[in-house]
């Protein structure tokens, strides 16, 4: 597949939902081989469910990278503080679902999306950004660590894999 030299970064919205879902399906499918069938089914049900992206859009800012033809090839969601979960404290902003299409990896898209998230969080007055990631995501883990995120602790396994909670002081 030819790579379009023109990439544009912008805020994503509800009109992008079909492409966000399709990007995730095309990007996360490669993890099937590394998971037991029952764990893959759980992850796959989340990935292909349109409600996953509708819920994230409702509570976060979505940043996307698209080609000159308008194809979304990267995405990330920044959830502002005040949305605590079992993993995240109320005072933390949270990065969710950084995804880059496999055909576009290695072009700096993930780094640019994360840098934009960090800038957005600072503009919003956030003090802390957090995220979680797994042993399946070694490239993402290196990216996060290179951007200054530090492991707080290992968390309970998900989908049969090791996961870590990361935090960045802004």
Secondary structure as GFF3:
##gff-version 3
##sequence-region A 1 170
A	DSSP	beta_strand	7	12	.	.	.	ID=ss1
A	DSSP	three_ten_helix	14	16	.	.	.	ID=ss2
A	DSSP	alpha_helix	17	28	.	.	.	ID=ss3
A	DSSP	three_ten_helix	29	34	.	.	.	ID=ss4
A	DSSP	alpha_helix	37	48	.	.	.	ID=ss5
A	DSSP	alpha_helix	50	59	.	.	.	ID=ss6
A	DSSP	beta_strand	60	67	.	.	.	ID=ss7
A	DSSP	beta_strand	72	79	.	.	.	ID=ss8
A	DSSP	beta_strand	93	100	.	.	.	ID=ss9
A	DSSP	three_ten_helix	102	104	.	.	.	ID=ss10
A	DSSP	alpha_helix	109	123	.	.	.	ID=ss11
A	DSSP	beta_strand	128	134	.	.	.	ID=ss12
A	DSSP	alpha_helix	138	146	.	.	.	ID=ss13
A	DSSP	beta_strand	150	158	.	.	.	ID=ss14
A	DSSP	beta_strand	161	169	.	.	.	ID=ss15
###
